[in-house]
Amino acid sequence: MPKLSKDSAFLIEQYWEHPVQDFHLGELRKVDSDHFQISYESIGDESNPTVLLVMGHGTTGVAWTKHLINPLLEAGYHVIRYDNRDTGNTSWAADWSQKRSYDLLDMAKDGLRVLDAVGKKEAHVVGISMGGMIAQEMALNFPERVKTLTSIASTGHFFDPKVTSLSPDLLWKNIRMGLKYGAEPKDYVKKIQRRCQVVSYLRTDTVITPEMIQAYTAFSKFEHDMQNKNPKAGKHHSKAIRKSGSRLDELMILKMPVLIIHGTEDQLVVPKHVSRYAPMIRNQQTIWIEGMGHVPKYEHDERMGKEIARFLKEQH
């Protein structure tokens, strides 16, 4: 786990006093879906073909960076990113319980309601991590709405008994972080310190620089001031993943072109998952990004944006 400097708390407190940075890139809107108000962002010319970006576990859609989005805009695409249930500016599951929980198919339908709201019958769907699982559900259950599917750092079955879902190293690091900071620290300094260490580890960073602390603080302040993430989002999303089970046997029915992107150093969805689910898909390309962990660095985002744009152009 990358170590924080002794002055990290001081730096976080200083950066927290900076004006909030707005990470939005387009027009913010909302649409109703199954008792939820889904918040989404329309970026670029809506008359262009649409790329729908589906974010992962417990994370706001704004985590899709401009480094990935800009190559898509430059290639002539309209981009939508949205907040999954219980994240960002999307509403919370007010009556959630183990017996009244939602699953990935429910979350997939939210993305389709977003497409309906902008008048799009189909889109190129791109999902990362849990978002890749949601995107697979869209493609399997509503193939007429998914022109192409891109699955990043994802899997056909997270709890596949033939694959260790988490590396032993990551499990140990997660235990250590829990002991050090708690599962959900309330103090914003400790919360950002924990975020710096966990995200840096998942990005395969070896050091945490002051610039990185500033970036993590700025994004955390944005979420705090401009969004309303449910602290139980992670619990709800984990239940949705487990409840949805395996898609491995279903993936073989997919007919649309599929792009799979995975990092060689992914410690959360280990690379062996690709060897399990990629062969199930008939019309697929797989791209390995050397050195990329589960959370992409900016240079990885830029490369992925260009690779996705190339892939989409090949389908015309």
Beta strands, then each sheet from edge to edge (+ up, - down):
strand 1: 27-33
strand 2: 36-43
strand 3: 50-54
strand 4: 78-82
strand 5: 123-128
strand 6: 146-152
strand 7: 258-263
strand 8: 284-289
sheet 1: 1+ 2- 4+ 3+ 5+ 6+ 7+ 8+
end
